């Protein structure tokens, strides 16, 4: 299994966050120098996936 495919194809999903989480994402985005909340969410999800699936690459 390849963790980071090279393709840039993206699909739109809808995610509902509470207001406090949106505000926290906005603050984190600004601290990290990212352009959008989407950039932060993609970064955070990618980091979590890599952490959770790191052992999967050795099983293939």
PEPECOR-V470199 format. One record per pair of residues at least 12 apart in sequence whose ideal C-beta (glycine too) atoms are under 8 Angstrom apart, sorted by the first residue. I is the first residue (numbers start at 0). J is the second residue. Records with the same first field share a line. If there is no record, write none. Layout:
I: J  J
This chain:
0: 52  55  56  59
2: 48  49  52  55  56
3: 45  49
14: 40
21: 36
24: 36  39  40
27: 39
